[in-house]
Amino acid sequence: MNTISKVLTAISLITISFAHAQEIELDPITVTATLSQKRASETGRNITIIKGERIQNLPVHSLDELLRYVPGVEIQARGPMGSQSDIVLRGGTFQQVLVILDGMRLNDPNTGHFNSYIPIAPSEIERIEILKGASSAIHGADAVGGVIYIITKSFAAKQNQEQTHISAGVSAGEYGFLNTDAGFFYSKNNLSIGGGVLTNNANGVQQRGTKGFFHNTTASVSANYHLNSNWNIAYRTAYDKRDFSAQNFYTPNLSDTATEQVTSLWNQLRIGYHTEKQSLSLNAGFKQVKDDFTYNKASAPNKNISQVFQALLLYQNQLSSKTTLVTGMNFQQKVIRSNDRGNHSLYMASPFVSVSQQIAQHFVVRPSVQLVLFEKIPAEFVPQLDLSYKINNWQIRGSAGKTIRDADFTERYNNYNKPSIPNGQRVGYPGLKAERSFSYEAGADWFLQDKLKISSTFFQRFHQRLIDYSNTEYGDMPRKENLSPAGVYALAKNIATVNTSGFETDIQYLHTLNENQSISASAGFVWLNSKSSDTVPSFYISSHAKFLTNFSLVYQCHNLTASLTGLYKQRQEQSASAIQANITPDYFIMNAKIEYAFFHKSLSVFAQADNIFNRQYSDLLGTPMPGRWLMGGVKWQWKKSL
């Protein structure tokens, strides 16, 4: 029996045997696919929803590590515990996943590498919704491979909801690891307040010829006040700082001994009005990111400050028991000031409308359309159609639509203001055109009571002008002023066509064994194939997994909790002889955690092992991930609710 068969058999046995009803909801209310509250089985989309409490139960340290074990999500990590990760859905590039926090877009205008720097403490999260597949007609540009939608406790709080929750924890381990995680949520009458802080630190992780480090901190606080039964106002402010070794994060060069520090400030405001059948909200958000990157000790640092202001006006109307209208307007103003990329700004505005119509008893049709108006490139008309047929234990679903993505500031202007660029570095191109793609998918979900859900989906995406980096000789570079005639550079370019086909299956099974004992499990399987019109493979399209399976398992018995996470990945082999780095054709890793609670489960101690089989691996060339990592800690929590 080969490695794939062993992994599939093990995960299948775990998944179909156990689950816990409070960990993953099988057919919950969702807002991601429609921007209005609908059952997932009415949206025509493949959606996975994770409760915020799951972060505390699993052997993970940050939100990107949590997403790594969500069915169908590929995380390409350059460093551990939130240092830097690229989010990939359905074989796209890392810029093609849209991250949303309480209705506001988090994607960074400088580079998509920062999209996983989600400025929210885990203790604030109510749930995370993952929508796979095209969604530009609803959410606008960047929603090509899918959407990661985070909903927090305070912004989701209802009026007269009385609850108090306080938690704190600390852990330590090998490589100088130290973690703190604390948070609170208070809600009573008209007021809800939440906040928290998460820090991950280490200074002994092995890199090429040196010991790496990371010091990552996220802190956030938010409040929601109900002025009366119809009006409410909510506000959040957050701070996020990532300070880490970035050796070979962006180049395979021997001279690359980089360090990087990324500091983010985030503020958002929502004013909402709602009645039984209508709602109107005005959302505003402001994000500033300061990025200081130093390639090596002999080079001048890149200093970038990017800002994005956005506003979303959203109106919903339940026109009848079978018809729902959602319409609105999104506006974004993006700015960068950089000694490397220069000073630039652009805006984007996009009105949209979506109608959800129930036909007969079981059939739902939802046409949507968005007009995206760019400042410096032609406007794009983006339609989409979602279909859902739900009867008995089956949901048959389908979706087809257009998606778009404009280049970020790094893809357009990287290394344009420097006097000279070393061989092998990435160079932007101001003449990039916006990506276009057409996607369709067809799938089915099967439910067994409230315990089992099996979802399978076939999808295809046909890209035109996809933006990716491709090795280009000096003579073929569009601009040569600061380049070496003997150099070969990774040029950002529009690839004529890239077609991706895939099949994914997600399994969730929920079951409580008895009053004191439960087990939860989930697993995902994805097969992918991408074909490019370019004879020279582009970097990120060629790096996504060809086959991916990931899983998680939580077992609870009285005061004992044991959990596992793992993934197996097959991908294209790569090598860089200059730094003696390799991407292996596959790898399998698994993490484990065991926790015991005392004093009515208010105090607990735990031990954890990451990468328990000590697998040596990298997701991206030149960025080795840690081997086996042992740690332990203590947690305290107090809850009160009515």
Secondary structure as UniProt FT lines:
FT   HELIX           3..17
FT   TURN            21..23
FT   STRAND          29..30
FT   TURN            32..34
FT   STRAND          38..39
FT   HELIX           40..42
FT   TURN            43..44
FT   STRAND          46..51
FT   TURN            52..53
FT   HELIX           54..57
FT   HELIX           63..67
FT   TURN            68..69
FT   TURN            71..72
FT   STRAND          73..79
FT   TURN            80..83
FT   STRAND          84..89
FT   TURN            90..91
FT   HELIX           94..96
FT   STRAND          97..101
FT   TURN            102..103
FT   STRAND          104..105
FT   HELIX           112..114
FT   TURN            115..116
FT   HELIX           122..124
FT   STRAND          125..132
FT   HELIX           136..139
FT   TURN            141..142
FT   STRAND          146..152
FT   HELIX           153..156
FT   TURN            159..160
FT   STRAND          163..173
FT   TURN            174..176
FT   STRAND          177..188
FT   TURN            189..190
FT   STRAND          191..207
FT   TURN            208..209
FT   STRAND          210..226
FT   STRAND          231..245
FT   TURN            247..248
FT   TURN            254..255
FT   STRAND          259..274
FT   STRAND          278..294
FT   TURN            297..298
FT   STRAND          302..318
FT   STRAND          323..338
FT   TURN            339..341
FT   STRAND          342..359
FT   TURN            360..362
FT   STRAND          363..374
FT   STRAND          380..391
FT   TURN            392..393
FT   STRAND          394..405
FT   HELIX           409..413
FT   TURN            414..415
FT   TURN            423..424
FT   STRAND          426..427
FT   TURN            430..431
FT   STRAND          435..448
FT   TURN            449..451
FT   STRAND          452..473
FT   HELIX           474..476
FT   TURN            481..482
FT   TURN            485..486
FT   STRAND          488..514
FT   TURN            515..516
FT   STRAND          517..532
FT   TURN            539..540
FT   HELIX           541..543
FT   STRAND          547..557
FT   TURN            558..559
FT   STRAND          560..570
FT   STRAND          574..576
FT   HELIX           577..579
FT   STRAND          581..583
FT   STRAND          586..598
FT   TURN            599..602
FT   STRAND          603..610
FT   TURN            612..613
FT   TURN            621..622
FT   STRAND          629..641
//
